[in-house]
């Protein structure tokens, strides 16, 4: 992006009131929810697609941000 990381962080925080990490995490969670709802991909495939090398870190990340495991979330939206 040709911008210093500190400048990017300040700009994102000024614009959104959130840290860059929070903005990225929210986007990843949004994409994970969409993939869980609209695809028949396995949770492992979704984790890999979103940049997680292994399943357990993705499951912890998803549960931390949604209070549900990926499979529980998929079940909730399909009911």
C-alpha positions as CSV (number, residue, x, y, z in Angstrom):
1,X,0.0,0.0,0.0
2,X,3.1,2.2,0.2
3,X,2.1,3.6,3.6
4,X,3.9,3.2,6.9
5,X,2.2,0.8,9.2
6,X,1.8,3.5,11.9
7,X,0.1,5.9,9.5
8,X,-2.3,3.1,8.4
9,X,-3.1,2.2,12.0
10,X,-3.8,5.9,12.8
11,X,-5.9,6.4,9.7
12,X,-8.0,3.3,10.3
13,X,-8.5,4.2,14.0
14,X,-9.5,7.7,13.2
15,X,-12.0,6.6,10.5
16,X,-13.5,3.6,12.3
17,X,-12.7,3.9,16.0
18,X,-11.2,0.4,15.9
19,X,-7.7,-1.0,15.6
20,X,-6.6,-2.4,12.3
21,X,-6.5,-5.8,13.9
22,X,-10.2,-5.5,14.9
23,X,-11.2,-4.4,11.4
24,X,-9.4,-7.3,9.8
25,X,-10.8,-9.8,12.3
26,X,-14.4,-8.5,11.7
27,X,-13.9,-8.9,8.0
28,X,-12.6,-12.5,8.4
29,X,-15.5,-13.4,10.6
30,X,-18.0,-11.9,8.1
31,X,-16.4,-14.0,5.3
32,X,-16.4,-17.1,7.5
33,X,-20.1,-16.7,8.3
34,X,-20.9,-16.2,4.6
35,X,-19.0,-19.3,3.6
36,X,-20.5,-21.4,6.3
37,X,-24.0,-20.3,5.3
38,X,-23.8,-20.4,1.6
39,X,-21.4,-23.2,0.7
40,X,-21.1,-26.8,1.5
41,X,-17.3,-26.5,2.1
42,X,-15.9,-28.3,5.1
43,X,-14.8,-26.1,8.0
44,X,-11.2,-27.1,7.2
45,X,-11.6,-25.9,3.6
46,X,-13.0,-22.6,4.9
47,X,-10.2,-22.2,7.4
48,X,-7.6,-22.8,4.7
49,X,-9.4,-20.4,2.4
50,X,-9.2,-17.6,5.0
51,X,-5.5,-18.1,5.7
52,X,-5.5,-20.5,8.6
53,X,-2.9,-23.2,8.3
54,X,-4.7,-25.5,10.7
55,X,-8.2,-26.0,11.9
56,X,-7.9,-25.5,15.7
57,X,-6.7,-21.9,15.5
58,X,-9.6,-21.1,13.1
59,X,-12.1,-22.7,15.4
60,X,-10.8,-20.7,18.4
61,X,-10.8,-17.5,16.4
62,X,-14.4,-18.1,15.2
63,X,-15.7,-19.0,18.6
64,X,-14.0,-16.0,20.2
65,X,-15.7,-13.7,17.8
66,X,-19.1,-15.3,17.5
67,X,-19.6,-17.4,20.7
68,X,-20.3,-20.4,18.5
69,X,-18.2,-23.1,16.9
70,X,-18.3,-23.0,13.1
71,X,-20.4,-26.2,12.9
72,X,-22.8,-24.8,15.5
73,X,-23.1,-21.6,13.6
74,X,-23.8,-23.5,10.3
75,X,-26.5,-25.5,12.1
76,X,-28.1,-22.3,13.4
77,X,-28.3,-20.6,10.1
78,X,-29.6,-23.7,8.3
79,X,-32.5,-24.2,10.7
